[in-house]
Amino acid sequence: MSIVQFNEMIALPNSEISQAIIQTEKELFQLQFKKATRQSFKPHEIKHAKRRLAQLKTILTLRLDALEKKRGNTVTKLIKKQNYMTGNF
């Protein structure tokens, strides 16, 4: 399995990123389970899975923060437009 580049992850839609997060968490669990039960596995795969998981979560968090900020600005504009802050109801 080749390592997905960060630039390729950014191009994914949010739904695919969420699915990739779930898949990577399962993969990481399986690797840690193999380590705990002393089964054969490649130790570097744990490092790669953790890194991939962190990158995916970072991308998703940045997108959600940007969306929240965008929505927050819309609410602020609406409040200013309606003069709710000045008490003119």
C-alpha positions in Angstrom: 0.0 0.0 0.0 1.5 3.3 -1.0 1.4 6.3 1.3 -1.1 8.9 0.2 0.5 12.4 -0.2 -0.9 15.3 1.9 -1.7 17.2 -1.3 -3.9 14.3 -2.5 -5.7 14.2 0.8 -6.6 17.9 0.6 -8.4 17.2 -2.7 -10.8 14.7 -1.1 -14.3 15.7 -0.2 -15.4 15.7 3.4 -17.3 12.5 3.2 -14.3 10.6 1.8 -12.1 12.1 4.5 -14.5 10.9 7.2 -14.5 7.4 5.7 -10.7 7.5 5.5 -10.5 8.5 9.2 -12.7 5.6 10.2 -10.7 3.2 8.0 -7.3 4.4 9.4 -8.6 4.1 13.0 -9.5 0.5 12.3 -6.2 -0.2 10.7 -4.4 1.4 13.6 -6.4 -0.7 16.0 -5.5 -3.9 14.1 -1.8 -3.0 14.1 -1.8 -2.3 17.8 -3.7 -5.5 18.5 -1.1 -7.4 16.5 1.6 -5.8 18.5 -0.1 -6.6 21.8 -0.6 -10.2 20.9 2.9 -10.5 19.5 1.8 -11.4 16.0 4.0 -10.5 13.0 3.6 -7.0 11.6 5.7 -4.2 10.3 6.3 -1.7 13.0 6.6 1.3 10.7 3.0 0.8 9.6 1.9 2.1 13.1 3.8 5.3 12.6 2.4 5.7 9.1 -1.2 5.1 10.3 -0.8 7.6 13.1 0.6 10.2 10.8 -2.2 9.7 8.2 -4.8 9.8 10.9 -3.5 13.1 12.2 -3.3 14.6 8.7 -6.9 13.6 7.9 -8.2 15.0 11.2 -6.3 18.2 10.7 -7.8 18.7 7.2 -11.3 18.0 8.4 -10.9 20.3 11.4 -9.6 23.2 9.3 -12.5 22.8 6.9 -15.0 22.7 9.7 -13.4 25.8 11.4 -13.6 27.7 8.1 -17.2 26.7 7.6 -18.1 27.8 11.2 -16.3 31.1 10.7 -18.2 31.7 7.5 -21.5 30.9 9.2 -20.5 33.1 12.2 -19.9 36.1 9.9 -23.3 35.6 8.3 -25.0 35.6 11.7 -23.0 38.7 12.7 -24.1 40.5 9.6 -27.7 39.6 10.2 -27.5 40.9 13.8 -26.0 44.2 12.6 -28.6 44.5 9.9 -31.5 43.9 12.3 -30.0 46.1 15.0 -30.5 43.5 17.6 -27.4 44.6 19.4 -28.7 48.2 19.9 -31.9 47.0 21.5 -34.2 48.3 18.7 -36.7 45.5 18.6 
